Amino acid sequence: MKTLLFVSLLFLTTGLFAQTAGSINVYKDPRIDILLKKQAETNDLSTRNTSKRRTARGYRLLVVSSNNRGEALAARTKILTNFPELKAYMWYQSPYYKVKAGNFTSRNEAEAYQKRMSSMFPGNIFIMNDTVEVKPEEADEQE
């Protein structure tokens, strides 16, 4: 009786661990290919445009420095909505989220935007020295 039980368990366990040949079906959404193609085009464009981007010493406006991410995102959205000509930069520098705006080559230009933005954002907006992006034409004029 014991041997019969042992043999039947042996067959059952080898059946569980036996490898069987099978196939795997992969179902992929065709929209993934479209997204991958768009991302590849974006990457290609950004690598081509790096030679056109130049940097120089300039100014940016520090609009928000807060430990509340939602407040920083709201400020960035408000800048992009009300001042589409400005670039908004947001980053996390522990423990604060900071939002800066603009690529100003002159302090006078930064001060003009500072006055325009002061009514929209409570608190102070500071003019900060920074390395800013300039268009090739502007960089050639400075040299």
C-alpha atoms as one frame of an Amber mdcrd trajectory, in Angstrom:
protein
   0.000   0.000   0.000   2.825   2.364   0.859   4.588   1.673  -2.406   1.449
   2.307  -4.385   0.987   5.649  -2.601   4.672   6.531  -3.198   4.497   5.680
  -6.916   1.267   7.635  -7.427   2.759  10.704  -5.664   5.894  10.370  -7.796
   3.855  10.441 -11.009   1.777  13.364  -9.793   4.770  15.478  -8.806   6.693
  14.793 -12.007   3.595  15.731 -13.964   3.433  19.080 -12.174   7.046  19.953
 -12.856   7.286  18.577 -16.375   7.996  21.176 -19.026   5.503  21.405 -21.799
   6.009  23.118 -25.105   3.623  25.983 -25.630   3.245  29.331 -27.260   2.932
  32.850 -25.978   0.529  35.296 -27.543   1.376  38.971 -27.235  -1.417  41.445
 -27.806  -0.176  44.967 -28.420  -2.177  48.112 -28.892  -1.266  49.651 -32.293
  -1.298  53.112 -30.711   1.944  52.202 -28.919   3.755  52.174 -32.273   2.401
  55.647 -33.047   3.572  56.972 -29.670   7.015  55.428 -30.134   7.318  57.017
 -33.571   6.331  60.448 -32.204   8.824  60.138 -29.348  11.590  59.178 -31.776
  10.778  62.228 -33.934  10.814  64.484 -30.864  14.166  63.100 -29.758  15.554
  63.572 -33.256  14.371  67.195 -33.400  15.773  68.017 -29.972  19.211  66.644
 -30.849  19.236  68.636 -34.098  18.266  71.874 -32.346  20.958  71.725 -29.662
  23.423  73.446 -31.975  20.954  76.331 -32.370  20.497  76.802 -28.604  22.923
  79.070 -26.867  23.249  80.258 -23.322  24.351  83.525 -21.805  24.336  85.291
 -18.468  20.955  86.811 -17.802  18.023  86.952 -15.439  14.998  84.883 -14.457
  12.097  85.660 -12.163  11.715  83.435  -9.100   7.941  83.292  -8.813   7.332
  80.522  -6.266   9.434  78.725  -3.687   7.101  76.456  -1.750   7.008  72.993
  -0.216   3.534  72.556  -1.736   3.805  70.860  -5.149   0.250  71.814  -6.111
   0.976  75.491  -5.517   4.083  75.281  -7.703   2.185  73.523 -10.510  -0.594
  76.105 -10.319   1.941  78.938 -10.570   3.660  77.306 -13.551   0.302  76.829
 -15.282  -0.656  80.442 -14.589   2.644  81.647 -16.116   2.225  79.498 -19.225
  -1.389  80.627 -19.630  -0.957  84.354 -19.066   2.546  84.772 -20.487   2.903
  82.274 -23.364   6.014  84.076 -24.618   7.899  83.124 -21.424   9.353  79.755
 -20.553   8.499  78.446 -17.098  10.967  76.256 -15.227   9.937  74.104 -12.261
  12.193  71.858 -10.202  12.421  70.307  -6.779  15.224  71.384  -4.494  14.540
  69.630  -1.208  12.279  70.588   0.552  11.013  73.237  -1.880   9.452  73.306
  -5.317  10.718  76.323  -7.212   9.255  77.993 -10.267  11.247  80.455 -12.360
  10.092  82.246 -15.472  11.720  83.878 -18.459  15.037  84.136 -20.261  15.868
  87.813 -19.884  19.153  89.227 -21.124  18.572  92.659 -19.574  17.526  93.528
 -16.050  15.093  96.183 -17.342  13.143  93.554 -19.269  12.990  91.330 -16.166
  11.785  94.262 -14.037   8.989  94.994 -16.517   7.695  91.407 -16.262   8.176
  91.482 -12.499   5.740  94.411 -12.280   3.240  92.702 -14.589   3.338  89.452
 -12.591   3.196  90.994  -9.123  -0.593  91.384  -9.289  -1.065  87.687 -10.161
   1.213  86.112  -7.569   0.978  86.846  -3.860   4.274  87.462  -2.129   7.455
  88.679  -3.714   8.810  87.911  -7.148  12.583  88.033  -7.167  14.936  88.750
 -10.061  17.683  86.118 -10.042  20.976  86.013 -11.938  20.981  82.857 -14.019
  22.275  81.234 -17.166  19.511  81.708 -19.712  18.732  80.362 -23.163  19.080
  82.890 -25.967  18.194  82.658 -29.614  21.148  82.528 -32.017  20.329  85.990
 -33.388  20.381  87.523 -29.881  23.651  85.772 -29.040  25.260  87.103 -32.209
  24.136  90.643 -31.338  25.732  90.385 -27.880  29.105  89.250 -29.248
